Amino acid sequence: MRRLMNRTNGRQRFIILTDQRSGSNHLEGLLNSHPDVKVAGELFNPSHDHNSRLNPVPEEIRRLRRRDPIAYLQAFFEHPFDESITHVGFRLFHDHARSRTERAIWTHLRRTKDLQVIHLKRRNILRNLLSLKLAMRSDNWQRTEGTPPVRYEPLRIEYKEVIRHIRVRERSFARGSKFFRRHRKAEVLYEDLERDEERRLEALLRFLGLPPQPLTSSTRKQNQQTPRELIENHAELEARFRRTRWHEFFQD
């Protein structure tokens, strides 16, 4: 079995382990603004045609994915990026690479002992679901600097859908933490980044072993409306969740 080296050419390997609509595009952009870092988007996006807009993976590497996903992963980490790059990573969602042909990459990543894991989570899972549904309905997944916020029409979310989404996300959080429990791991919350970005990024750079410096990203928050404005049955859902541990998700 092919074995991944822990470091290549002195470079530190890392992943951003996360889910959709958790701020990973923004975090990727921030880290990529550091001159020592290369983050190549969703290496295992379900669509084989997907490629990072800002840091595309070369075609000769992408072709390996169908034939040998582990070779694809290794080729990415070993690619001769600019000499200034000391840290190479990508975004990996909890539900990525779960097919029979690709799931072995999870074991390989776990066996990469020096791999650093940034576990990015969104505490408010209701807002996560709302953001996902709005993006799917509008097919608008990202807003960049200079473009206006999207103005969304309200939608209805069923109680059972909220429960199902919460449970799926909580299982993913727990499974990801357990799977990489022997690795150096930084737990990062979307809400903390939103509230105190500068301090949280300083801590994250220290975790990665990178010199501190201001970081910037061209991505901007898409939605400026509140859940009360966007969920038609917000009051009904809030009442049903009032006596649960998830009631905090309804607080603005």
C-alpha positions in Angstrom: 0.0 0.0 0.0 1.3 3.4 -1.0 2.4 5.5 2.0 2.1 9.2 2.2 5.1 11.1 3.6 4.2 13.4 6.4 6.0 16.4 4.9 7.4 17.1 1.4 10.1 19.6 0.6 9.7 20.9 4.2 6.1 21.7 3.7 3.4 21.3 6.3 0.3 19.5 5.2 -3.2 20.5 6.5 -6.9 20.2 5.8 -9.9 22.3 6.6 -12.4 19.8 7.7 -15.9 21.2 7.5 -19.4 21.2 5.9 -21.2 23.3 3.3 -22.2 26.9 4.3 -19.8 27.1 7.2 -17.5 29.9 6.0 -14.8 27.7 4.5 -14.6 29.7 1.3 -13.9 32.8 3.3 -11.3 31.0 5.5 -9.6 29.6 2.4 -9.3 33.1 1.0 -7.9 34.4 4.2 -5.3 31.7 4.5 -4.4 32.0 0.8 -3.6 35.7 1.4 -0.6 34.6 3.5 2.5 34.3 1.3 3.5 31.0 2.8 0.2 29.2 2.3 -1.5 27.4 -0.6 -5.1 26.1 -0.1 -6.5 24.4 -3.2 -10.3 24.4 -2.5 -12.3 21.2 -2.4 -10.0 18.5 -3.7 -12.7 15.9 -3.4 -15.8 17.8 -4.4 -18.4 15.3 -5.7 -18.1 16.9 -9.1 -14.9 15.8 -10.8 -15.2 18.9 -13.0 -14.9 21.2 -9.9 -11.6 23.1 -9.6 -10.6 26.0 -7.4 -11.1 29.4 -9.1 -8.2 31.0 -7.3 -5.9 28.1 -6.9 -6.7 25.5 -9.6 -5.1 22.1 -9.4 -3.1 21.4 -12.6 -4.9 19.1 -15.1 -2.2 16.5 -15.0 -2.9 16.0 -11.2 -6.7 16.1 -11.6 -6.6 13.3 -14.2 -5.3 11.0 -11.4 -8.4 11.3 -9.3 -10.6 8.7 -11.2 -7.7 6.2 -11.7 -6.1 6.4 -8.3 -7.4 8.9 -5.6 -4.5 8.3 -3.3 -2.0 9.1 -6.1 -4.1 12.2 -6.8 -3.8 13.2 -3.1 -0.1 12.5 -3.0 0.6 14.3 -6.3 -1.2 17.4 -4.9 0.8 17.5 -1.7 4.0 16.9 -3.6 3.4 19.4 -6.4 6.2 21.9 -6.8 4.4 25.1 -5.8 6.3 28.4 -5.5 9.4 28.2 -3.3 7.8 30.5 -0.7 5.0 28.0 0.0 5.6 26.2 3.3 2.0 25.1 4.1 -0.2 23.2 1.6 -3.8 22.2 2.3 -7.3 21.8 1.0 -10.9 21.9 2.1 -12.5 18.5 2.9 -16.2 18.3 3.8 -17.4 15.5 6.1 -19.4 14.0 3.3 -16.6 14.1 0.6 -14.8 11.0 -0.7 -17.4 8.6 0.7 -17.7 6.5 -2.5 -16.2 3.0 -2.7 -13.4 4.2 -4.9 -12.4 7.3 -2.8 -13.1 6.5 0.8 -9.5 5.1 1.3 -8.2 8.6 1.3 -9.6 9.1 4.8 -7.5 6.3 6.1 -4.4 7.8 4.4 -5.0 11.2 5.8 -5.4 9.7 9.3 -2.1 7.9 8.8 -0.4 11.1 7.9 0.8 11.8 11.4 2.0 15.3 10.9 -1.2 16.4 9.1 -2.7 19.4 10.9 -6.5 19.6 11.0 -8.5 22.8 11.1 -12.0 21.7 12.2 -14.3 24.5 11.0 -17.9 24.3 12.4 -20.9 26.5 12.4 -22.5 26.4 15.8 -25.9 27.7 14.7 -27.1 24.7 12.6 -30.4 26.3 11.8 -28.6 29.2 10.0 -26.4 26.6 8.3 -29.5 24.9 6.9 -31.1 28.2 5.9 -28.0 29.3 4.1 -27.8 25.9 2.3 -31.4 26.1 1.2 -31.0 29.7 0.0 -27.9 28.9 -2.0 -29.5 25.8 -3.6 -32.6 27.7 -4.6 -30.7 30.7 -6.0 -27.7 28.7 -7.3 -25.7 31.5 -5.8 -22.9 30.0 -3.6 -20.5 32.9 -3.1 -20.3 36.7 -3.1 -17.1 38.5 -3.8 -16.0 42.0 -3.0 -17.8 44.6 -5.0 -21.0 42.7 -5.6 -24.2 43.6 -3.6 -25.7 41.1 -1.1 -28.4 38.9 -2.5 -32.0 39.8 -1.5 -33.8 36.5 -0.9 -37.5 35.7 -0.8 -38.7 33.9 2.4 -39.1 30.1 2.4 -40.7 27.5 4.6 -38.6 24.9 6.5 -40.3 21.9 7.9 -39.7 20.8 11.5 -38.6 17.3 10.5 -36.1 18.8 8.1 -34.5 20.9 10.8 -34.3 17.9 13.1 -32.7 15.8 10.4 -30.2 18.4 9.5 -29.2 19.1 13.1 -28.6 15.4 13.7 -26.6 14.9 10.6 -24.4 17.9 11.3 -23.8 16.9 15.0 -22.9 13.4 13.9 -20.4 14.8 11.4 -18.8 17.1 14.0 -18.4 14.2 16.5 -17.2 11.8 13.8 -14.6 14.2 12.5 -13.3 15.0 15.9 -13.0 11.3 16.8 -11.5 10.3 13.5 -8.6 12.8 13.8 -8.3 12.6 17.6 -4.6 11.8 17.5 -3.7 14.7 15.2 -3.0 18.3 16.1 -6.3 19.9 15.6 -7.7 23.4 15.9 -11.5 23.8 16.5 -12.7 26.9 14.8 -16.3 28.2 15.0 -17.8 30.3 12.2 -19.4 32.5 14.7 -16.1 33.3 16.5 -14.5 34.2 13.2 -17.4 36.5 12.4 -17.3 38.2 15.7 -13.5 38.5 16.3 -11.8 37.6 13.1 -8.4 39.2 13.8 -7.8 37.5 17.1 -9.1 34.1 15.9 -6.8 34.3 12.8 -3.8 35.1 15.0 -4.5 32.0 17.0 -4.9 29.9 13.9 -1.6 31.1 12.4 0.1 30.2 15.6 -1.4 26.7 15.4 -0.1 26.3 11.9 3.3 27.6 12.9 3.1 30.6 10.6 4.3 34.2 11.3 1.4 36.5 12.1 0.3 39.0 9.6 -2.9 40.7 8.4 -5.0 38.4 6.2 -7.6 39.4 3.7 -10.3 37.7 1.6 -12.3 38.8 -1.4 -15.4 36.8 -0.3 -18.2 38.6 1.5 -21.2 37.5 3.5 -24.0 36.7 1.0 -27.0 37.2 3.2 -27.8 40.3 5.2 -31.3 39.2 6.2 -32.2 37.6 9.5 -33.8 34.1 9.9 -37.0 35.8 11.1 -37.2 37.6 7.8 -36.4 34.5 5.7 -38.1 31.6 7.4 -41.9 31.9 6.8 -42.7 29.6 9.8 -40.0 30.9 12.1 -42.4 31.5 15.0 -43.9 28.0 14.6 -40.5 26.4 14.6 -39.2 28.5 17.5 -42.2 27.4 19.6 -41.6 23.7 18.8 -37.9 23.9 19.8 -38.5 26.1 22.9 -37.9 23.2 25.4 -34.9 21.7 23.5 -31.2 22.3 23.7 -31.4 23.8 20.2 -33.6 26.7 21.1 -30.6 29.0 21.1 -30.5 28.6 17.3 -33.5 30.9 17.1 -32.0 33.8 18.9 -31.0 36.6 16.6 
